[in-house]
Amino acid sequence: MEDIAGERVFHADLAAASGNRAMISHVPAAAGHLDMLVLNAGCQFFAPIDQFPDAEWERCEARCWTDHSW
């Protein structure tokens, strides 16, 4: 995603609490206030269901349910 650039573009690793905090700190400094925040991080891994690794399931589940809960 580093190929997306611009004055108001901010890259954050939403898989880490520090990335979430950095994003929330950046917005008021750049824009003065935060009107709305949409967290739209996703995760995908493709495999037949009987071969889907537990670690990948847990990684995707964490991304969807806990990454934004810093």
C-alpha positions as CSV (number, residue, x, y, z in Angstrom):
1,M,0.0,0.0,0.0
2,E,3.0,2.3,0.1
3,D,2.3,3.2,-3.5
4,I,-0.7,5.3,-2.4
5,A,0.7,8.7,-1.4
6,G,-0.5,12.2,-0.8
7,E,-0.6,14.9,1.8
8,R,-3.6,13.4,3.6
9,V,-2.6,9.8,3.2
10,F,-1.4,8.0,6.4
11,H,-0.2,4.4,6.5
12,A,-0.7,2.4,9.6
13,D,-0.3,-1.2,10.6
14,L,-3.7,-1.9,12.1
15,A,-2.5,-5.3,13.2
16,A,-0.6,-3.6,16.0
17,A,-2.0,-1.4,18.7
18,S,0.8,1.1,18.1
19,G,-0.4,1.5,14.5
20,N,-3.9,2.2,15.7
21,R,-2.7,4.8,18.2
22,A,-0.5,6.4,15.6
23,M,-3.4,6.8,13.2
24,I,-5.6,8.3,15.9
25,S,-2.8,10.7,16.9
26,H,-2.1,11.7,13.3
27,V,-5.6,12.8,12.3
28,P,-6.1,15.8,14.7
29,A,-2.6,17.0,13.9
30,A,-3.2,16.8,10.1
31,A,-6.9,17.7,9.9
32,G,-7.7,19.4,13.2
33,H,-10.5,17.0,14.2
34,L,-11.9,13.6,13.5
35,D,-15.5,13.4,12.1
36,M,-15.7,9.7,11.4
37,L,-13.5,6.7,11.4
38,V,-14.1,3.6,9.3
39,L,-11.8,0.7,10.1
40,N,-11.9,-1.5,7.0
41,A,-8.9,-3.8,7.5
42,G,-9.3,-7.2,6.0
43,C,-7.6,-10.5,5.9
44,Q,-7.8,-13.4,3.6
45,F,-6.1,-16.8,3.1
46,F,-7.2,-19.3,0.5
47,A,-7.1,-23.0,1.1
48,P,-9.5,-25.9,0.9
49,I,-11.4,-26.0,4.2
50,D,-9.9,-29.3,5.3
51,Q,-6.4,-27.8,4.7
52,F,-7.0,-24.3,6.2
53,P,-4.3,-23.8,8.9
54,D,-5.4,-23.0,12.4
55,A,-2.8,-20.2,12.6
56,E,-4.3,-18.5,9.5
57,W,-7.8,-18.8,10.9
58,E,-6.7,-17.2,14.2
59,R,-4.8,-14.4,12.3
60,C,-7.8,-13.5,10.2
61,E,-10.2,-13.7,13.1
62,A,-7.9,-11.4,15.2
63,R,-7.7,-8.9,12.3
64,C,-11.5,-8.7,12.0
65,W,-12.4,-8.7,15.7
66,T,-9.5,-7.4,17.8
67,D,-7.0,-5.4,15.8
68,H,-9.1,-2.2,16.1
69,S,-9.7,-2.7,19.8
70,W,-6.6,-1.1,21.2
